[in-house]
Amino acid sequence: VQLQASGGGLVQTGGSLRLSCVVARRTGSNNGMGWFRQAPGKEREFVAAISWNAGRTDYADSVKGRFTISRDNAKNTVSLQMNSLKPEDTAVYYCAVALRSSSFTTTQAVRYWGQGTQVTVSS
């Protein structure tokens, strides 16, 4: 299964970016999907996730109210709208497909990882 993430880039503090991830096969349509990030020298951390039918979403406390996750099962995509970006949001962002249909918050729940996309927020 191939997950292709896009949308990263360089933005100033307070700016916005939208990340998207396309799953190459229909594997993800019945699975939870989400985003994690990893800053230099730090462990990969949970950002946001969404259940298979978008009935439940979960967010890390650090991004609540600023980030919004969504999915389009017809297009096998999951997106992350990031607003009011801060320098501490700088990281490589990874999309993920879960082992199960529910939302999730841990790396142990991930079945497939996408390649990362760099997000850099300048101060």
VMD Tcl script that builds the backbone (N, CA, C; Angstrom):
set m [mol new atoms 369]
animate dup $m
set s [atomselect $m all]
$s set {name element resname resid chain x y z} {
  {N N VAL 1 A 0.855 -1.178 0.000}
  {CA C VAL 1 A 0.000 0.000 0.000}
  {C C VAL 1 A 0.891 1.228 0.000}
  {N N GLN 2 A 0.578 2.194 -0.856}
  {CA C GLN 2 A 1.369 3.407 -0.934}
  {C C GLN 2 A 0.536 4.590 -0.489}
  {N N LEU 3 A 1.069 5.380 0.412}
  {CA C LEU 3 A 0.430 6.584 0.870}
  {C C LEU 3 A 1.271 7.761 0.396}
  {N N GLN 4 A 0.670 8.665 -0.313}
  {CA C GLN 4 A 1.372 9.808 -0.879}
  {C C GLN 4 A 0.884 11.090 -0.233}
  {N N ALA 5 A 1.768 11.703 0.551}
  {CA C ALA 5 A 1.416 12.941 1.240}
  {C C ALA 5 A 1.944 14.137 0.468}
  {N N SER 6 A 1.220 15.243 0.558}
  {CA C SER 6 A 1.637 16.473 -0.099}
  {C C SER 6 A 1.101 17.670 0.673}
  {N N GLY 7 A 1.597 18.846 0.313}
  {CA C GLY 7 A 1.070 20.068 0.898}
  {C C GLY 7 A 1.969 20.756 1.904}
  {N N GLY 8 A 3.079 20.130 2.253}
  {CA C GLY 8 A 3.986 20.773 3.177}
  {C C GLY 8 A 4.680 21.964 2.559}
  {N N GLY 9 A 5.381 22.721 3.396}
  {CA C GLY 9 A 6.100 23.878 2.892}
  {C C GLY 9 A 6.539 24.789 4.003}
  {N N LEU 10 A 6.930 25.989 3.600}
  {CA C LEU 10 A 7.404 27.006 4.535}
  {C C LEU 10 A 6.328 28.082 4.668}
  {N N VAL 11 A 5.993 28.406 5.903}
  {CA C VAL 11 A 4.964 29.413 6.151}
  {C C VAL 11 A 5.353 30.233 7.373}
  {N N GLN 12 A 4.879 31.459 7.431}
  {CA C GLN 12 A 5.156 32.301 8.594}
  {C C GLN 12 A 4.209 31.981 9.737}
  {N N THR 13 A 4.614 32.365 10.921}
  {CA C THR 13 A 3.759 32.192 12.096}
  {C C THR 13 A 2.397 32.817 11.833}
  {N N GLY 14 A 1.362 32.066 12.186}
  {CA C GLY 14 A -0.002 32.533 11.965}
  {C C GLY 14 A -0.589 32.123 10.630}
  {N N GLY 15 A 0.231 31.565 9.775}
  {CA C GLY 15 A -0.220 31.161 8.462}
  {C C GLY 15 A -0.930 29.815 8.467}
  {N N SER 16 A -1.293 29.374 7.270}
  {CA C SER 16 A -2.043 28.124 7.115}
  {C C SER 16 A -1.416 27.242 6.045}
  {N N LEU 17 A -1.599 25.963 6.222}
  {CA C LEU 17 A -1.233 24.970 5.225}
  {C C LEU 17 A -2.278 23.867 5.246}
  {N N ARG 18 A -2.416 23.195 4.111}
  {CA C ARG 18 A -3.323 22.044 4.035}
  {C C ARG 18 A -2.541 20.846 3.527}
  {N N LEU 19 A -2.474 19.821 4.340}
  {CA C LEU 19 A -1.815 18.583 3.949}
  {C C LEU 19 A -2.857 17.606 3.409}
  {N N SER 20 A -2.468 16.850 2.410}
  {CA C SER 20 A -3.336 15.810 1.867}
  {C C SER 20 A -2.556 14.521 1.721}
  {N N CYS 21 A -3.254 13.422 1.836}
  {CA C CYS 21 A -2.623 12.101 1.697}
  {C C CYS 21 A -3.562 11.204 0.898}
  {N N VAL 22 A -3.043 10.636 -0.163}
  {CA C VAL 22 A -3.811 9.730 -1.009}
  {C C VAL 22 A -3.317 8.308 -0.787}
  {N N VAL 23 A -4.243 7.411 -0.549}
  {CA C VAL 23 A -3.919 5.995 -0.409}
  {C C VAL 23 A -4.079 5.361 -1.774}
  {N N ALA 24 A -3.040 4.691 -2.216}
  {CA C ALA 24 A -3.007 4.185 -3.586}
  {C C ALA 24 A -4.064 3.118 -3.852}
  {N N ARG 25 A -4.450 2.371 -2.828}
  {CA C ARG 25 A -5.490 1.367 -3.020}
  {C C ARG 25 A -6.617 1.638 -2.055}
  {N N ARG 26 A -7.690 0.904 -2.162}
  {CA C ARG 26 A -8.858 1.136 -1.316}
  {C C ARG 26 A -8.682 0.544 0.077}
  {N N THR 27 A -7.478 0.266 0.466}
  {CA C THR 27 A -7.223 -0.285 1.784}
  {C C THR 27 A -7.691 0.633 2.886}
  {N N GLY 28 A -7.577 1.919 2.689}
  {CA C GLY 28 A -7.850 2.835 3.769}
  {C C GLY 28 A -9.301 3.180 3.979}
  {N N SER 29 A -10.203 2.809 3.065}
  {CA C SER 29 A -11.569 3.290 3.140}
  {C C SER 29 A -12.321 2.752 4.342}
  {N N ASN 30 A -11.928 1.600 4.879}
  {CA C ASN 30 A -12.586 1.026 6.050}
  {C C ASN 30 A -11.729 1.141 7.302}
  {N N ASN 31 A -10.696 1.932 7.220}
  {CA C ASN 31 A -9.763 2.071 8.329}
  {C C ASN 31 A -9.712 3.508 8.831}
  {N N GLY 32 A -9.383 3.641 10.108}
  {CA C GLY 32 A -9.082 4.967 10.606}
  {C C GLY 32 A -7.851 5.508 9.889}
  {N N MET 33 A -7.796 6.826 9.761}
  {CA C MET 33 A -6.643 7.463 9.143}
  {C C MET 33 A -6.238 8.650 9.995}
  {N N GLY 34 A -4.973 9.023 9.868}
  {CA C GLY 34 A -4.532 10.124 10.720}
  {C C GLY 34 A -3.194 10.697 10.327}
  {N N TRP 35 A -2.731 11.611 11.165}
  {CA C TRP 35 A -1.467 12.302 10.960}
  {C C TRP 35 A -0.642 12.287 12.244}
  {N N PHE 36 A 0.638 12.087 12.057}
  {CA C PHE 36 A 1.620 12.202 13.127}
  {C C PHE 36 A 2.707 13.161 12.661}
  {N N ARG 37 A 3.534 13.604 13.568}
  {CA C ARG 37 A 4.649 14.459 13.185}
  {C C ARG 37 A 5.874 14.143 14.014}
  {N N GLN 38 A 7.021 14.493 13.440}
  {CA C GLN 38 A 8.281 14.245 14.132}
  {C C GLN 38 A 9.224 15.410 13.890}
  {N N ALA 39 A 9.575 16.071 14.976}
  {CA C ALA 39 A 10.527 17.170 14.913}
  {C C ALA 39 A 11.938 16.616 15.125}
  {N N PRO 40 A 12.950 17.336 14.695}
  {CA C PRO 40 A 14.332 16.852 14.863}
  {C C PRO 40 A 14.664 16.558 16.322}
  {N N GLY 41 A 15.197 15.381 16.563}
  {CA C GLY 41 A 15.600 15.001 17.902}
  {C C GLY 41 A 14.471 14.580 18.814}
  {N N LYS 42 A 13.262 14.514 18.276}
  {CA C LYS 42 A 12.103 14.140 19.093}
  {C C LYS 42 A 11.434 12.891 18.536}
  {N N GLU 43 A 10.629 12.267 19.372}
  {CA C GLU 43 A 9.889 11.096 18.943}
  {C C GLU 43 A 8.700 11.501 18.075}
  {N N ARG 44 A 8.243 10.578 17.269}
  {CA C ARG 44 A 7.060 10.811 16.453}
  {C C ARG 44 A 5.862 10.939 17.393}
  {N N GLU 45 A 5.040 11.956 17.149}
  {CA C GLU 45 A 3.896 12.199 18.034}
  {C C GLU 45 A 2.600 12.300 17.251}
  {N N PHE 46 A 1.537 11.969 17.938}
  {CA C PHE 46 A 0.189 12.011 17.362}
  {C C PHE 46 A -0.232 13.456 17.140}
  {N N VAL 47 A -0.917 13.681 16.011}
  {CA C VAL 47 A -1.472 14.998 15.719}
  {C C VAL 47 A -3.001 14.938 15.641}
  {N N ALA 48 A -3.532 14.104 14.761}
  {CA C ALA 48 A -4.973 14.031 14.568}
  {C C ALA 48 A -5.332 12.716 13.893}
  {N N ALA 49 A -6.562 12.252 14.137}
  {CA C ALA 49 A -7.020 11.026 13.494}
  {C C ALA 49 A -8.525 11.086 13.317}
  {N N ILE 50 A -9.010 10.233 12.390}
  {CA C ILE 50 A -10.430 10.224 12.058}
  {C C ILE 50 A -10.855 8.789 11.800}
  {N N SER 51 A -12.030 8.431 12.274}
  {CA C SER 51 A -12.539 7.081 12.070}
  {C C SER 51 A -12.932 6.859 10.615}
  {N N TRP 52 A -13.235 5.618 10.262}
  {CA C TRP 52 A -13.478 5.279 8.867}
  {C C TRP 52 A -14.646 6.042 8.265}
  {N N ASN 53 A -15.671 6.318 9.068}
  {CA C ASN 53 A -16.856 7.016 8.557}
  {C C ASN 53 A -16.881 8.479 8.976}
  {N N ALA 54 A -15.763 8.975 9.479}
  {CA C ALA 54 A -15.647 10.363 9.931}
  {C C ALA 54 A -16.561 10.665 11.115}
  {N N GLY 55 A -17.037 9.619 11.787}
  {CA C GLY 55 A -17.919 9.846 12.927}
  {C C GLY 55 A -17.184 10.307 14.170}
  {N N ARG 56 A -15.895 10.058 14.218}
  {CA C ARG 56 A -15.106 10.482 15.372}
  {C C ARG 56 A -13.772 11.031 14.891}
  {N N THR 57 A -13.368 12.123 15.534}
  {CA C THR 57 A -12.044 12.688 15.314}
  {C C THR 57 A -11.345 12.857 16.656}
  {N N ASP 58 A -10.045 12.763 16.646}
  {CA C ASP 58 A -9.232 12.992 17.830}
  {C C ASP 58 A -8.092 13.936 17.469}
  {N N TYR 59 A -7.731 14.763 18.419}
  {CA C TYR 59 A -6.664 15.731 18.205}
  {C C TYR 59 A -5.732 15.774 19.408}
  {N N ALA 60 A -4.470 16.013 19.122}
  {CA C ALA 60 A -3.542 16.302 20.210}
  {C C ALA 60 A -3.936 17.643 20.831}
  {N N ASP 61 A -3.726 17.776 22.122}
  {CA C ASP 61 A -4.097 19.025 22.802}
  {C C ASP 61 A -3.403 20.227 22.173}
  {N N SER 62 A -2.207 20.030 21.685}
  {CA C SER 62 A -1.422 21.139 21.151}
  {C C SER 62 A -1.982 21.705 19.848}
  {N N VAL 63 A -2.872 20.969 19.185}
  {CA C VAL 63 A -3.393 21.443 17.901}
  {C C VAL 63 A -4.899 21.663 17.920}
  {N N LYS 64 A -5.555 21.340 19.010}
  {CA C LYS 64 A -7.002 21.519 19.092}
  {C C LYS 64 A -7.390 22.969 18.836}
  {N N GLY 65 A -8.421 23.124 18.014}
  {CA C GLY 65 A -8.885 24.462 17.695}
  {C C GLY 65 A -8.132 25.122 16.557}
  {N N ARG 66 A -7.020 24.524 16.141}
  {CA C ARG 66 A -6.225 25.103 15.043}
  {C C ARG 66 A -6.191 24.176 13.827}
  {N N PHE 67 A -6.181 22.886 14.071}
  {CA C PHE 67 A -6.094 21.899 12.991}
  {C C PHE 67 A -7.443 21.200 12.831}
  {N N THR 68 A -7.761 20.814 11.593}
  {CA C THR 68 A -8.978 20.066 11.313}
  {C C THR 68 A -8.647 18.923 10.357}
  {N N ILE 69 A -9.020 17.724 10.759}
  {CA C ILE 69 A -8.800 16.559 9.911}
  {C C ILE 69 A -10.101 16.199 9.209}
  {N N SER 70 A -9.988 15.736 7.974}
  {CA C SER 70 A -11.159 15.312 7.218}
  {C C SER 70 A -10.733 14.185 6.271}
  {N N ARG 71 A -11.728 13.505 5.727}
  {CA C ARG 71 A -11.416 12.435 4.792}
  {C C ARG 71 A -12.473 12.361 3.704}
  {N N ASP 72 A -12.096 11.812 2.569}
  {CA C ASP 72 A -12.998 11.582 1.445}
  {C C ASP 72 A -12.770 10.141 1.005}
  {N N ASN 73 A -13.649 9.259 1.408}
  {CA C ASN 73 A -13.441 7.838 1.114}
  {C C ASN 73 A -13.571 7.534 -0.378}
  {N N ALA 74 A -14.363 8.312 -1.078}
  {CA C ALA 74 A -14.496 8.103 -2.518}
  {C C ALA 74 A -13.178 8.362 -3.243}
  {N N LYS 75 A -12.366 9.246 -2.676}
  {CA C LYS 75 A -11.078 9.582 -3.273}
  {C C LYS 75 A -9.909 8.986 -2.501}
  {N N ASN 76 A -10.211 8.209 -1.457}
  {CA C ASN 76 A -9.154 7.590 -0.635}
  {C C ASN 76 A -8.152 8.624 -0.150}
  {N N THR 77 A -8.654 9.722 0.358}
  {CA C THR 77 A -7.765 10.771 0.841}
  {C C THR 77 A -8.108 11.170 2.270}
  {N N VAL 78 A -7.093 11.636 2.961}
  {CA C VAL 78 A -7.261 12.250 4.269}
  {C C VAL 78 A -6.498 13.572 4.223}
  {N N SER 79 A -7.107 14.597 4.787}
  {CA C SER 79 A -6.519 15.936 4.751}
  {C C SER 79 A -6.374 16.501 6.151}
  {N N LEU 80 A -5.454 17.437 6.278}
  {CA C LEU 80 A -5.236 18.118 7.548}
  {C C LEU 80 A -5.116 19.608 7.266}
  {N N GLN 81 A -6.131 20.353 7.639}
  {CA C GLN 81 A -6.104 21.805 7.513}
  {C C GLN 81 A -5.445 22.375 8.755}
  {N N MET 82 A -4.355 23.107 8.563}
  {CA C MET 82 A -3.595 23.639 9.693}
  {C C MET 82 A -3.633 25.159 9.651}
  {N N ASN 83 A -4.261 25.756 10.647}
  {CA C ASN 83 A -4.369 27.208 10.745}
  {C C ASN 83 A -3.603 27.707 11.966}
  {N N SER 84 A -3.377 28.994 11.990}
  {CA C SER 84 A -2.678 29.627 13.116}
  {C C SER 84 A -1.405 28.874 13.478}
  {N N LEU 85 A -0.616 28.594 12.486}
  {CA C LEU 85 A 0.588 27.790 12.692}
  {C C LEU 85 A 1.605 28.517 13.563}
  {N N LYS 86 A 2.321 27.714 14.345}
  {CA C LYS 86 A 3.322 28.215 15.269}
  {C C LYS 86 A 4.671 27.575 14.943}
  {N N PRO 87 A 5.757 28.197 15.357}
  {CA C PRO 87 A 7.081 27.589 15.108}
  {C C PRO 87 A 7.198 26.176 15.677}
  {N N GLU 88 A 6.518 25.914 16.779}
  {CA C GLU 88 A 6.591 24.575 17.374}
  {C C GLU 88 A 5.838 23.522 16.576}
  {N N ASP 89 A 5.119 23.940 15.545}
  {CA C ASP 89 A 4.489 22.979 14.644}
  {C C ASP 89 A 5.462 22.473 13.583}
  {N N THR 90 A 6.640 23.040 13.530}
  {CA C THR 90 A 7.636 22.621 12.552}
  {C C THR 90 A 8.029 21.170 12.775}
  {N N ALA 91 A 7.885 20.365 11.734}
  {CA C ALA 91 A 8.169 18.931 11.827}
  {C C ALA 91 A 7.959 18.291 10.463}
  {N N VAL 92 A 8.340 17.039 10.380}
  {CA C VAL 92 A 7.938 16.223 9.240}
  {C C VAL 92 A 6.609 15.575 9.615}
  {N N TYR 93 A 5.630 15.734 8.760}
  {CA C TYR 93 A 4.292 15.209 9.026}
  {C C TYR 93 A 4.088 13.924 8.218}
  {N N TYR 94 A 3.552 12.899 8.904}
  {CA C TYR 94 A 3.336 11.593 8.291}
  {C C TYR 94 A 1.855 11.242 8.338}
  {N N CYS 95 A 1.311 10.788 7.218}
  {CA C CYS 95 A -0.041 10.262 7.245}
  {C C CYS 95 A 0.023 8.777 7.582}
  {N N ALA 96 A -1.086 8.258 8.084}
  {CA C ALA 96 A -1.106 6.885 8.558}
  {C C ALA 96 A -2.474 6.264 8.348}
  {N N VAL 97 A -2.468 4.969 8.081}
  {CA C VAL 97 A -3.685 4.171 8.017}
  {C C VAL 97 A -3.681 3.231 9.217}
  {N N ALA 98 A -4.771 3.196 9.931}
  {CA C ALA 98 A -4.841 2.418 11.165}
  {C C ALA 98 A -5.097 0.936 10.901}
  {N N LEU 99 A -4.836 0.170 11.934}
  {CA C LEU 99 A -5.134 -1.258 11.887}
  {C C LEU 99 A -6.633 -1.504 11.883}
  {N N ARG 100 A -7.373 -0.597 12.533}
  {CA C ARG 100 A -8.797 -0.794 12.698}
  {C C ARG 100 A -9.589 0.385 12.130}
  {N N SER 101 A -10.917 0.254 12.209}
  {CA C SER 101 A -11.785 1.271 11.626}
  {C C SER 101 A -11.954 2.503 12.506}
  {N N SER 102 A -11.624 2.375 13.760}
  {CA C SER 102 A -11.854 3.473 14.691}
  {C C SER 102 A -10.753 4.520 14.594}
  {N N SER 103 A -10.980 5.635 15.244}
  {CA C SER 103 A -9.944 6.643 15.372}
  {C C SER 103 A -8.863 6.109 16.307}
  {N N PHE 104 A -7.737 6.778 16.371}
  {CA C PHE 104 A -6.614 6.259 17.129}
  {C C PHE 104 A -5.677 7.394 17.496}
  {N N THR 105 A -4.806 7.135 18.473}
  {CA C THR 105 A -3.902 8.195 18.925}
  {C C THR 105 A -2.475 7.726 19.134}
  {N N THR 106 A -2.185 6.461 18.861}
  {CA C THR 106 A -0.849 5.936 19.128}
  {C C THR 106 A -0.221 5.341 17.872}
  {N N THR 107 A 1.097 5.319 17.849}
  {CA C THR 107 A 1.803 4.719 16.715}
  {C C THR 107 A 1.568 3.210 16.649}
  {N N GLN 108 A 1.276 2.609 17.797}
  {CA C GLN 108 A 1.031 1.161 17.806}
  {C C GLN 108 A -0.222 0.781 17.036}
  {N N ALA 109 A -1.119 1.735 16.835}
  {CA C ALA 109 A -2.377 1.488 16.123}
  {C C ALA 109 A -2.242 1.638 14.616}
  {N N VAL 110 A -1.059 1.984 14.150}
  {CA C VAL 110 A -0.854 2.261 12.729}
  {C C VAL 110 A -0.471 0.999 11.976}
  {N N ARG 111 A -1.147 0.828 10.836}
  {CA C ARG 111 A -0.810 -0.300 9.958}
  {C C ARG 111 A 0.144 0.120 8.849}
  {N N TYR 112 A -0.135 1.261 8.239}
  {CA C TYR 112 A 0.701 1.750 7.148}
  {C C TYR 112 A 1.094 3.208 7.405}
  {N N TRP 113 A 2.314 3.524 7.020}
  {CA C TRP 113 A 2.818 4.886 7.103}
  {C C TRP 113 A 3.054 5.440 5.703}
  {N N GLY 114 A 2.802 6.729 5.558}
  {CA C GLY 114 A 3.175 7.400 4.337}
  {C C GLY 114 A 4.555 7.999 4.472}
  {N N GLN 115 A 5.060 8.497 3.363}
  {CA C GLN 115 A 6.331 9.211 3.458}
  {C C GLN 115 A 6.041 10.576 4.066}
  {N N GLY 116 A 6.986 11.190 4.652}
  {CA C GLY 116 A 6.749 12.452 5.341}
  {C C GLY 116 A 6.729 13.636 4.400}
  {N N THR 117 A 6.114 14.698 4.874}
  {CA C THR 117 A 6.151 15.974 4.186}
  {C C THR 117 A 6.564 17.038 5.194}
  {N N GLN 118 A 7.528 17.867 4.819}
  {CA C GLN 118 A 8.097 18.830 5.743}
  {C C GLN 118 A 7.210 20.061 5.885}
  {N N VAL 119 A 6.962 20.435 7.118}
  {CA C VAL 119 A 6.267 21.688 7.433}
  {C C VAL 119 A 7.216 22.536 8.272}
  {N N THR 120 A 7.492 23.734 7.804}
  {CA C THR 120 A 8.374 24.639 8.521}
  {C C THR 120 A 7.646 25.954 8.760}
  {N N VAL 121 A 7.573 26.351 10.016}
  {CA C VAL 121 A 6.909 27.596 10.387}
  {C C VAL 121 A 7.967 28.556 10.904}
  {N N SER 122 A 8.136 29.669 10.221}
  {CA C SER 122 A 9.151 30.641 10.618}
  {C C SER 122 A 8.566 31.649 11.591}
  {N N SER 123 A 9.396 32.115 12.496}
  {CA C SER 123 A 8.937 33.080 13.497}
  {C C SER 123 A 9.139 34.513 13.026}
}
mol reanalyze $m
mol bondsrecalc $m
mol representation Tube
mol addrep $m
